[in-house]
Amino acid sequence: MRNIFSLLASALLILSISSCGKSFLEKTNPNAVRVDVGYTTEANITTGLYGVYQALRTANCIGEGAQLWTDDRADDVNTTDNQSNNGEPFQFSAFSLVPGNSYLLSHWTALYAPISRANVILNAIDTVTFANNATKTQYVAELKFIRALLYFNLVREFGDVPLTTEKLSTIQQTTALTFRGKKEKVYAQIVADLKDAVSSNLPVVQSTANKGRVSLQAANGLLGQVYLTMATTLADNKIDNLNNAKTYLLACYNQKTVTNLSDIPFADVFDVTKKSTNAEIIFQIVYKQGDATYGSSLAKNNQAKGETINSMFASQTAGGLFTKDLQNEFEAGDLRTAYSIKFAPAVNGWFITKFRDNSAGATKDGYGGNDWILMRYADIILNLAEVYLYLGDNATAATYLNMVRARAQRPDYATMIATDATYKARYPTLKLAILHERRVELAFEHHRWHDLTRFFTAQELVDYFRAKNQADFDNSPLTNITTKDYYFPIPLAEHNLNPETMYQNDGYTQ
């Protein structure tokens, strides 16, 4: 993203105005310069926009370190230490999450921070003169996309959530909006924002210099994913939502700049030297190789002791761990197996190798250049497989599924069902085969929990987990899961703002 790193410090200075977690949205700090005073020029708006993008990077939000509420919560990666940090991280994977969990509150606050910042800028932008009005129109589309993306995460994880598109200027205004909006209303706002984005002047594909910023590809893809999730999780309008999902996912798919997914080697998707030019990547958070502050820690943190495949960093740990349950999903002969995981003799265990940067530019400190990929074409293709499955067109669903399998040099779905008894027994339905493919293709990319809550109802999710082998799931007790765990609890501090309007999710006690 052009100039984002040089502008980051000033963006943070302008945007750091909130008081400490007293509400779901930032309040004005009387000891700081007001944001609306700062947004008076095009340059101010540009800096503020970069600040909104910056807010996505943190582990508490949706950056590369956000595995606690995604892969940890699911069945791919488990936080096995139930003692450190008072056991709070362990609560996510053990299905023992309580409303007072401080990590939960940090996540909630981090998801709302970019929304609040976007609202402030959108409120101010019409008062600012731009040299070229097209720049302003594009900025609005980017801000609405980001706002929609964060609300999409909130509604999938918490259900009903506070919803506002306003800049909150007073305590009275904030208090009046401190209530949980029904998830249907939240989805309606998400759709409205993304429809504005797809009808805007966003570039179809961002230039190399602007990778990390929103494109029409990303807007179409996200809107398709939103409609797909609405179709499977909301009671009404399932067929309409599926058809809308198909429309926007196909729009995204048809905006790809290669003919076939198999034209892009799987390893190339994660090659730090190709991250700005790889045609599969649709939307990413940019990390800066060699930079202590903005470098990626993925390669370093996943490295196992005695290994050099990920990073020049000399690890003293077991590296990136994952469950035996996930390991069992990787098929023999699958190119993704050899690229994504490896056995380390020094620690007598497997570790994650999907994210690598062992080049000199990352230094021995492991300041990697891996971008965090939020959306790519294999994801969209498998979403299309889901849509056609639910629309009753199994043949087309299998066609999209096979596109992903072909790149991994695996037999197509029909062949596997006909010739591989183990595959047929594990994935007796096309739906389970698609879920399997997503698990392997997108492993460790923080999709798994949202996939599970989209594929299954709350009761189905409980049944799915309880059918697993506890020995393959580390020390997080599978029997703990109940239907309440489909959603996270509302953080206690937010519930206490107004227990009536910020009501708690079913099954959780205060």
Secondary structure, DSSP 8 states (H G I E B T S, - for coil): -TTHHHHHHHHHHHH----SSSSSS----TTS--HHHH--SHHHHHHHHHHHHHHTSSTTTTSTTTTTTTTTTTTS-----SSGGGGHHHHHHTT---TT-HHHHHHHHHHHHHHHHHHHHHHHGGGS--SSHHHHHHHHHHHHHHHHHHHHHHHHHHSSB----S---SHHHHHHT-S-B-HHHHHHHHHHHHHHHHTS---SS--GGGTTS--HHHHHHHHHHHHHHHHHHSSS-HHHHHHHHHHHHHHHHTT-SSS-GGGS-GGGGG-TTSTTT-TTEEEEE---TT-TTTSB-HHHHH--TT--SSBSS---S--S---HHHHTTS-TT-HHHHHHEEEETTTTEEEE-SS-B-SGGGTTTT-B---EEEEEHHHHHHHHHHHHHHTT-HHHHHHHHHHHHHHTT---HHHHHHH-HHHHHH--SHHHHHHHHHHHHTTTSS-HHHHHHHHS-HHHHHHHHHTS-GGGSTTS-GGG--GGGGS----HHHHTT-TTTT---TT---
